[in-house]
């Protein structure tokens, strides 16, 4: 059909020029899942002192070069409470894992190799070499060492390393703000009592969850009735809030009450495209409104969620500086499928391993209003335009959802 944009070209237009947003400084405790905008450099060495790697006794290797050897215990060194004196000839200090090694000591006699002789004396039952069971200062990293490079995703290990380097605040890529605006006289919020001709709005919550999953922050602008002036005011509110992406839900088709396109045009949106060659999701709209990108998602719940997986998630990830790759896998059909038309189909299915092969079984009914099958599906079978009839067992590609 003329005028329908292929999915790949539509995605390329959505992502054109999408780059990590400017950086901000945040507390380390809030940085999980964010992307570094500047290198993390250690402010101190780790460990900052020679530390014991075992429980036992700090000794001079010269005193225990041969076993057995008798030593006098002159004190103790614990983590956070070092022994302040010096270990001399024939002496030892009781020590625990992580504690500073006292001056004069150059080895650790582990407690399993020591016997208590009473009266503050021990017997070294095994010879110990210099350096044994001692973590040298700076073993992990040195002061001034670059530990994490800009662009690194801050996962559990990276956060722990930044903390050990005593960096309580980090510069990270700003999280994209996605404003979500549902439209329609027929919608009420969850928990409200719908009138006889109304339904409960469901798309926004799912779209917001996908935004957060992709690394963004969601701003719920609520439900706006089918009134161009009210829609325009909500769009201005999104811009005033600093939205990087504005997502509209519904109102972008061809009906007399589909006013979103007109409202966005009146606010100055530069159109990118409207209508794409896919099912579900044909009425998808994209444009630019100042610095913000606008995605007009279809009102049908499944169409809205499928388009969010295909277009919104990669856009949010790109703005957040996060890597994104759709989980596309090769599979076999678990049931026959009819020939496709000019649109690329995304068919809800359950994919599971069977006899060592991934098998994707489509749901019999694919109506784009049916959320129950969307919630049950863990994959979308991707059917290219003009795909022929395919029997059960035929090869296919699936986009894994979870």
Beta strands, then each sheet from edge to edge (+ up, - down):
strand 1: 23-27
strand 2: 40-41
strand 3: 51-52
strand 4: 56-59
strand 5: 69-77
strand 6: 91-95
strand 7: 107-110
strand 8: 114-118
strand 9: 121-124
strand 10: 134-135
strand 11: 146-148
strand 12: 169-173
strand 13: 177-183
strand 14: 187-188
strand 15: 199-200
strand 16: 217-224
strand 17: 245-249
strand 18: 270-274
strand 19: 278-279
strand 20: 285-289
strand 21: 292-297
strand 22: 328-333
strand 23: 344-354
strand 24: 357-362
strand 25: 379-383
strand 26: 395-400
sheet 1: 1+ 12-
sheet 2: 2+ 11-
sheet 3: 3+ 10-
sheet 4: 7+ 4- 6+ 5+ 9- 8+
sheet 5: 16+ 13+ 17+ 21+ 20- 18+
sheet 6: 14+ 15+
sheet 7: 19+ 23+ 24- 22- 26+ 25-
end
